[in-house]
């Protein structure tokens, strides 16, 4: 059986109106709700942009992708921007094969 890594979220303020959410561990069925809750809390604080650092994620399943889409929708409802500022090549490929690279702004 594979060893699961708990999801950790770290909130950092970068510049006025922008919050960076750094994710590490596994974003899956068991942890997806944690991400959505953390994003809702941050976005409820009136930020104008939420940046996501996904470079520390070891694993993302379909529930994790759904959670990212939920975060995108919450940001839109709050009229806040959402950017992914860092990700692994594994996640870049995952975003491309699921066409989520057309929804999310990915770093170059």
C-alpha positions as a Markdown table, in Angstrom:
| # | Residue | x | y | z |
|---|---|---|---|---|
| 1 | Unk | 0.0 | 0.0 | 0.0 |
| 2 | Unk | 1.2 | 3.5 | -0.9 |
| 3 | Unk | 2.2 | 5.8 | 1.9 |
| 4 | Unk | -0.1 | 8.9 | 1.9 |
| 5 | Unk | 1.4 | 12.3 | 2.6 |
| 6 | Unk | -1.0 | 14.7 | 4.4 |
| 7 | Unk | -1.9 | 17.9 | 2.7 |
| 8 | Unk | -0.4 | 21.0 | 4.2 |
| 9 | Unk | -1.5 | 24.5 | 3.3 |
| 10 | Unk | 0.6 | 27.5 | 4.1 |
| 11 | Unk | -0.8 | 31.0 | 3.6 |
| 12 | Unk | 1.7 | 33.8 | 2.8 |
| 13 | Unk | 1.0 | 37.4 | 2.0 |
| 14 | Unk | 3.1 | 38.5 | -1.0 |
| 15 | Unk | 1.9 | 42.0 | -1.8 |
| 16 | Unk | -1.2 | 44.0 | -0.9 |
| 17 | Unk | -4.3 | 42.3 | -2.0 |
| 18 | Unk | -2.5 | 39.1 | -3.0 |
| 19 | Unk | -2.2 | 35.9 | -1.0 |
| 20 | Unk | 0.0 | 32.9 | -1.8 |
| 21 | Unk | -1.3 | 29.5 | -0.8 |
| 22 | Unk | 1.5 | 26.9 | -0.8 |
| 23 | Unk | 0.3 | 23.3 | -1.0 |
| 24 | Unk | 2.4 | 20.3 | -0.1 |
| 25 | Unk | 1.6 | 16.6 | 0.1 |
| 26 | Unk | -1.3 | 14.7 | -1.5 |
| 27 | Unk | -4.4 | 16.5 | -2.9 |
| 28 | Unk | -6.9 | 13.7 | -3.2 |
| 29 | Unk | -10.3 | 12.5 | -2.1 |
| 30 | Unk | -9.4 | 12.7 | 1.6 |
| 31 | Unk | -7.9 | 16.2 | 1.4 |
| 32 | Unk | -9.7 | 18.0 | -1.3 |
| 33 | Unk | -12.2 | 19.6 | 1.1 |
| 34 | Unk | -9.3 | 21.1 | 3.1 |
| 35 | Unk | -8.1 | 23.0 | 0.1 |
| 36 | Unk | -11.5 | 24.4 | -0.7 |
| 37 | Unk | -12.0 | 25.4 | 2.9 |
| 38 | Unk | -8.6 | 27.1 | 3.0 |
| 39 | Unk | -9.2 | 29.0 | -0.2 |
| 40 | Unk | -12.7 | 30.1 | 0.9 |
| 41 | Unk | -11.2 | 31.4 | 4.1 |
| 42 | Unk | -8.5 | 33.4 | 2.2 |
| 43 | Unk | -10.9 | 34.7 | -0.5 |
| 44 | Unk | -13.4 | 35.6 | 2.1 |
| 45 | Unk | -10.9 | 38.1 | 3.5 |
| 46 | Unk | -11.3 | 40.3 | 0.5 |
| 47 | Unk | -8.1 | 39.6 | -1.4 |
| 48 | Unk | -8.0 | 40.6 | -5.1 |
| 49 | Unk | -5.8 | 37.7 | -6.2 |
| 50 | Unk | -5.0 | 34.2 | -4.9 |
| 51 | Unk | -1.8 | 32.6 | -6.1 |
| 52 | Unk | -1.3 | 28.8 | -5.8 |
| 53 | Unk | 2.0 | 27.2 | -5.4 |
| 54 | Unk | 1.5 | 23.5 | -6.4 |
| 55 | Unk | 5.2 | 22.6 | -6.7 |
| 56 | Unk | 5.1 | 20.7 | -3.4 |
| 57 | Unk | 2.2 | 18.4 | -4.3 |
| 58 | Unk | 3.3 | 14.7 | -4.6 |
| 59 | Unk | 0.0 | 13.4 | -5.9 |
| 60 | Unk | -3.3 | 14.7 | -7.3 |
| 61 | Unk | -6.3 | 12.6 | -8.1 |
| 62 | Unk | -9.6 | 13.5 | -9.8 |
| 63 | Unk | -11.0 | 14.8 | -6.5 |
| 64 | Unk | -8.0 | 17.1 | -6.2 |
| 65 | Unk | -8.5 | 18.4 | -9.7 |
| 66 | Unk | -12.2 | 19.0 | -8.8 |
| 67 | Unk | -11.1 | 20.9 | -5.7 |
| 68 | Unk | -8.9 | 23.1 | -7.8 |
| 69 | Unk | -11.9 | 23.8 | -10.1 |
| 70 | Unk | -14.0 | 24.6 | -7.0 |
| 71 | Unk | -11.3 | 27.1 | -5.9 |
| 72 | Unk | -11.3 | 28.7 | -9.3 |
| 73 | Unk | -15.1 | 29.1 | -9.1 |
| 74 | Unk | -14.9 | 30.5 | -5.6 |
| 75 | Unk | -12.3 | 33.0 | -6.8 |
| 76 | Unk | -14.6 | 34.1 | -9.6 |
| 77 | Unk | -17.6 | 34.4 | -7.3 |
| 78 | Unk | -15.5 | 36.7 | -5.1 |
| 79 | Unk | -14.3 | 38.6 | -8.2 |
| 80 | Unk | -10.7 | 37.7 | -7.4 |
| 81 | Unk | -8.0 | 36.5 | -9.7 |
| 82 | Unk | -6.5 | 33.1 | -9.5 |
| 83 | Unk | -3.0 | 32.1 | -10.7 |
| 84 | Unk | -1.0 | 29.0 | -10.4 |
| 85 | Unk | 2.6 | 30.3 | -9.9 |
| 86 | Unk | 4.5 | 27.0 | -9.5 |
| 87 | Unk | 3.9 | 23.4 | -10.4 |
| 88 | Unk | 5.7 | 20.2 | -11.2 |
| 89 | Unk | 6.2 | 18.8 | -14.7 |
| 90 | Unk | 3.9 | 16.0 | -13.6 |
| 91 | Unk | 1.1 | 18.5 | -12.8 |
| 92 | Unk | 1.7 | 20.5 | -16.0 |
| 93 | Unk | 1.2 | 17.2 | -17.9 |
| 94 | Unk | -1.9 | 16.4 | -15.9 |
| 95 | Unk | -3.4 | 19.9 | -16.6 |
| 96 | Unk | -2.7 | 19.4 | -20.3 |
| 97 | Unk | -4.2 | 16.0 | -20.7 |
| 98 | Unk | -7.3 | 17.1 | -18.8 |
| 99 | Unk | -7.5 | 20.4 | -20.7 |
| 100 | Unk | -7.4 | 22.4 | -17.4 |
| 101 | Unk | -4.5 | 24.3 | -18.9 |
| 102 | Unk | -7.2 | 26.2 | -20.9 |
| 103 | Unk | -8.9 | 27.2 | -17.6 |
| 104 | Unk | -6.0 | 27.9 | -15.3 |
| 105 | Unk | -3.3 | 30.5 | -15.9 |
| 106 | Unk | -0.1 | 28.4 | -15.7 |
| 107 | Unk | 3.5 | 29.7 | -15.3 |
| 108 | Unk | 5.7 | 29.6 | -18.3 |
